[in-house]
Amino acid sequence: MLDLSVNLAGVTLKNPIVVASGTFGFGREYGRFYNLSELGGICAKGLTLHRREGNPAPRIAETPMGILNSVGLQNPGVDGFIAEELPFLRQFDTKVIANISGNTPEEYGIMCEKLADAGVDMIEVNISCPNVKAGGLAYGTRPDLAAEVTETAKKHAKQVPVMVKLSPNVTDITEIARAVEGAGADALSLINTLRGMRIDVNTRRPILKMNTGGLSGPAVLPVAVRMVWETAQAVKLPILGMGGVSKGADAAQLMLAGASAVAVGTALFADPFAPLKVRDGLARLARQQGLEAVRELTGGVKPW
């Protein structure tokens, strides 16, 4: 029997497939298709301290190999999640990862404390958010800002592991990875979306109301694999790899590059069963290669 279990910062996942934040909501809709206990973990939709309605439409645009989104973190707020959504997710035998976004380190701290007390399994800290005190500069673009928010999150998360989600919109992702490792992060997740834009050539207006958005989907997989590989060589933290995963071989690439587990995101919009198909495809590949445990793939790449 192939052992599908993996360890992510002390949290044991029954299999290495997690659903990525922002693509699965809080699981209610997808739960109509299959038992959510089939998943290794559920990373819930990104939360802010207070309820947010998100950006005006249009806020989704298709691209030849993916989508652009500028949804704008529409969510019920951390208290609404704890009261209404967490009890639903706790019905299933899977790990619950809460994703948070804030505009100040203090907001991250408050949310971490609330979520730790509520009993989530892990907190994913999104540092692609604008720091209002730094003139709107994203936390994830400067090592000192990334370290500051990580340190605050760790201080308030109590015993709950903190995983920092890295932005690919930087010159050197390893610089940010080292900074958050030094600030006490327990794990890293990468990559977040790449900034992109589409223009309607007839109206001459951007297709998205906010002009630009985050690119995700198959187009970003090679970027994700490269960044996971670079990061895995730079730090000793476990990595949740993501970006363009739609089949088992995609997940295997990210694990070979250094990821301990893999998140499936945009593929869910085309096929709700994508995470299960990725899990099964990854298992088949591991068996074909004669592995006893799928975690043997992690870091197994053989560079020229």
TORDOMI-476218 format. One record per residue (C-alpha): residue in three letters; y, x, z. Coordinates in pm, whole numbers, plus 50000, padded with zeros to 5 digits. Layout:
BEGIN
ALAYXZ...
END
This chain:
BEGIN
MET500005000050000LEU503455013049907ASP505835015050203LEU509104998950092SER510975003550421VAL513985026750444ASN516295038150721LEU520055034850682ALA521965050050974GLY519315039451224VAL518935004651076THR515484998150928LEU515534977750607LYS512214961950501ASN513014972850145PRO515884993349999ILE517604964749816VAL520834950749959VAL523174925949792ALA526684939749748SER529714925649924GLY531774901249719THR528934891349487PHE526724870849717GLY529254850749916PHE527544843650247GLY524194836550087ARG524204798550092GLU524194793649715TYR521584820449645GLY519444807549930ARG518684777249712PHE516794799949471TYR514654820149713ASN514124828950078LEU516844853750176SER514294871350399GLU513044887550075LEU516104910350077GLY516404943050263GLY519924934050366ILE522844910950293CYS526334925550275ALA528554895250327LYS531734887850136GLY534644909550246LEU536444897450558THR540034900750670LEU541434894351015HIS542894860950906ARG541804835950640ARG542884844450284GLU543044822549975GLY542894851849734ASN544784858149413PRO545814831949155ALA543574825448853PRO542584838648610ARG541004864848832ILE537744872348649ALA537514887048299GLU534384897148111THR534124931447952PRO531504943747700MET529374959047979GLY530544941948296ILE533424922848450LEU536914928448585ASN537824910148903SER540974905449106VAL539694878149339GLY541824892049617LEU539464890049915GLN539354852349944ASN537544846150273PRO537524824450587GLY538654852550818VAL536504871351067ASP536494843251326GLY535494817651063PHE532644840250951ILE531354844651305ALA531524807451380GLU530274792851051GLU528464818750837LEU526784843351072PRO524534816851235PHE523304807050888LEU522534843250793ARG520764849151125GLN518074823951024PHE516594850050791ASP514544881150854THR517014904750691LYS519784927850807VAL523334914550807ILE526124938350707ALA529704926650757ASN532304940750516ILE535884943150643SER539304950250491GLY542564955950674ASN546174966050620THR546474986250941PRO544005006251152GLU544624981051433GLU543294952651215TYR540114972151145GLY539684978551516ILE540034941951613MET537544930951347CYS535004957651443GLU535134946651806LYS534684909951719LEU531784916951481ALA530054940751720ASP530184914351993ALA528844888651745GLY525784910151678VAL525904920851313ASP523534949151219MET526114971151049ILE529804971050956GLU530914982350610VAL534534994050617ASN536324989350285ILE538955016650257SER540155006049913CYS542764984350086PRO546504991650089ASN547915007050407VAL551154988350469LYS552455016550690ALA551935041750408GLY553845021750149GLY550815003850009LEU548785035349941ALA545055028049961TYR543275043050263GLY540505055950041THR542765077749827ARG543815102250101PRO541475120650341ASP543805117250641LEU544205079650597ALA540465074850540ALA539695094850855GLU542215075051059VAL540715041150979THR537155054451024GLU537965068151367THR539505035051474ALA536555015251341LYS534055037351524LYS535995034351848HIS535754996251841ALA532354990651680LYS530504999652001GLN526825005951917VAL526974990451569PRO526745016351287VAL529855020051072MET529395025350698VAL532505034950501LYS532805022250142LEU534345048849919SER536665042649627PRO535895059749295ASN539605059249206VAL540165094449338THR540185129649197ASP537435142649429ILE535255117549613THR533605144849821GLU536945152449986ILE537125116750118ALA533425117150213ARG533855148550424ALA536915133650594VAL535145101850704GLU532055121450808GLY534275142751030ALA535835111051175GLY532415098251286ALA531135075551007ASP527425067351034ALA526855060850661LEU528645058250328SER528495032150053LEU529595039849700ILE530945032549456ASN533525005149484THR534964991749157LEU536925012548907ARG540425000248823GLY540634985348476MET542654962248255ARG542204938947956ILE544964925247734ASP544914894247514VAL546174908147183ASN547494874347069THR549534864947376ARG550114901847460ARG549544893547823PRO546954908748057ILE543954885548091LEU544044888148470LYS546984872048649MET547324903348865ASN547334924948549THR544594948948666GLY541274944548843GLY538104961848954LEU535524970248689SER531864965548783GLY528594960748598PRO526334982748380ALA529265003148244VAL529865019848581LEU526265030648655PRO526605066448521VAL529795070948726ALA528035057849036VAL525035080848987ARG527315111048946MET529395102749252VAL526365095749472TRP524875129049363GLU528095148049438THR528525130749774ALA524925136249882GLN525415173649831ALA528685173950026VAL527745154650343LYS524705147550559LEU525325110050593PRO522905084050452ILE524225066250142LEU524025030550017GLY524355035149640MET525795008249415GLY527425003149078GLY525824987548771VAL522314982648909SER520344956048719LYS516784969448709GLY514374990848906ALA515035022548708ASP518775019348785ALA518015018049157ALA515665047749120GLN518445068248958LEU520755062249254MET517995070749502LEU517045102449315ALA520755111849323GLY520685108849703ALA520955072349808SER518735059350089ALA519185023049978VAL520745004949683ALA523014974649648VAL522884949649361GLY526144932249276THR527444920648939ALA523904915348803LEU523674885349039PHE526174866048828ALA523884867448527ASP520614863448720PRO520364851649083PHE516914867649103ALA518234902149005PRO517784918049353LEU514124907449369LYS513504919949015VAL515164953149103ARG513014955849417ASP509804948649226GLY510714971748939LEU511504999849182ALA508174994349358ARG506274995849026LEU508005028248932ALA507185043649271ARG503525033549242GLN503305047448888GLN504585080549021GLY501955080549296LEU504365077449587GLU503275064349926ALA506785053850028VAL509785044349814ARG512045065750035GLU510345096549882LEU512645091049583THR515795098649785GLY517355131449678GLY514505139249440VAL516585147749136LYS515825181748975PRO519095195048828TRP518845219048537
END
